């Protein structure tokens, strides 16, 4: 494969990654518990934080942290799946 073929393949990959980023922006994931509801995009950007119960600040802080970590982990899994679908099939890399 020549240099220009590699550059063309690189540009195609870049375009696919940009398309994936746009798709991920449109995907929403959610995590909630009795204290909070968090939504994030597939690109791991928190979109909303809704407080459901505020009577115990210490518990609220703990539940908020848990919900944020959970929603970001869900978004990360979606992002990884999307990005892997764009990668060229390279022998030995799965």
C-alpha positions, -999 to +999 in steps of 0.1 A: +000+000+000+015+033-011+017+066+008-013+081-010-034+050-003-025+053+034-034+090+035-068+082+018-075+055+043-065+078+072-089+105+059-117+080+056-111+069+092-111+105+103-145+110+086-159+079+102-148+090+136-164+124+131-197+107+121-194+085+152-189+116+174-221+131+160-240+098+166-227+096+202-238+132+208-274+121+200-273+091+223-284+095+259-277+072+288-292+075+323-284+065+358-307+071+387-313+062+423-336+074+450-317+107+453-306+117+418-312+111+381-282+118+357-282+118+319-252+120+297-244+118+260-226+089+244-196+112+244-195+112+282-208+147+287-233+151+316-264+167+302-288+169+332-287+164+369-320+161+386-322+161+424-350+138+436-345+138+474-325+164+494-332+156+530-298+140+538-269+160+522-243+133+530-263+106+514-271+129+485-234+135+478-227+098+479-256+089+456-247+118+432-211+105+429-223+070+424-248+080+397-223+102+378-197+074+378-223+049+366-237+071+338-201+079+326-192+042+326-223+034+305-214+062+281-178+050+279-190+015+269-212+029+241-183+051+229-158+022+228-183+001+208-189+029+184-152+036+179-142-001+175-168-004+147-148+022+128-114+007+132-099-011+102-096-048+106-059-053+115-047-089+119-037-097+155-057-068+171-089-087+176 
